[in-house]
Amino acid sequence: MEVITFESDAFKQLEKKIDRIAGFVTSVEATPNNKDPDWSDIRLESEEICDILDISKRTL
């Protein structure tokens, strides 16, 4: 077995990203009749996109 260690801050950031992904998946699953969601209603701020892609605002 291999043990992997994380710094506390890195783990918290990873946990937040996983929670956001889980929330998104849950909302998609809750869509009536499992239809595709209306993607035109989904808006992300630049900061959220940078967090998801793990890039800087300048790179975006």
C-alpha positions in Angstrom: 0.0 0.0 0.0 1.2 3.5 -0.9 0.6 6.5 1.4 0.0 9.9 -0.1 0.2 13.0 2.0 -1.3 16.4 1.3 -0.7 19.8 2.9 -3.8 20.9 4.7 -4.5 23.8 2.4 -4.2 21.7 -0.7 -6.6 19.1 0.7 -9.1 21.8 1.6 -9.0 23.2 -2.0 -9.4 19.7 -3.4 -12.3 19.0 -1.1 -14.0 22.3 -2.2 -13.6 21.3 -5.9 -15.0 17.8 -5.3 -18.0 19.3 -3.4 -18.7 21.7 -6.3 -18.5 18.9 -8.8 -20.8 16.7 -6.6 -23.3 19.6 -6.3 -23.3 20.0 -10.1 -23.8 16.3 -10.7 -26.6 16.2 -8.1 -28.4 19.2 -9.8 -28.1 17.5 -13.2 -29.5 14.3 -11.9 -32.4 16.2 -10.4 -33.4 17.5 -13.8 -36.9 16.2 -14.6 -36.9 13.1 -16.8 -33.1 13.2 -16.8 -33.2 15.6 -19.7 -30.1 17.5 -20.5 -30.0 20.8 -18.5 -30.4 24.1 -20.2 -26.7 25.0 -20.5 -27.6 28.6 -21.4 -28.8 29.2 -17.8 -25.4 28.1 -16.3 -23.2 31.1 -15.7 -19.7 31.0 -14.1 -17.7 33.9 -12.9 -14.1 34.2 -14.1 -12.8 33.3 -10.7 -14.9 30.1 -10.7 -13.6 29.1 -14.1 -10.0 29.8 -13.0 -10.5 27.6 -9.9 -12.0 24.8 -12.0 -9.3 24.9 -14.6 -6.6 25.7 -12.0 -5.3 28.6 -14.0 -4.7 32.3 -13.3 -7.1 35.1 -14.5 -4.4 36.3 -16.9 -4.2 32.9 -18.5 -7.9 32.8 -18.8 
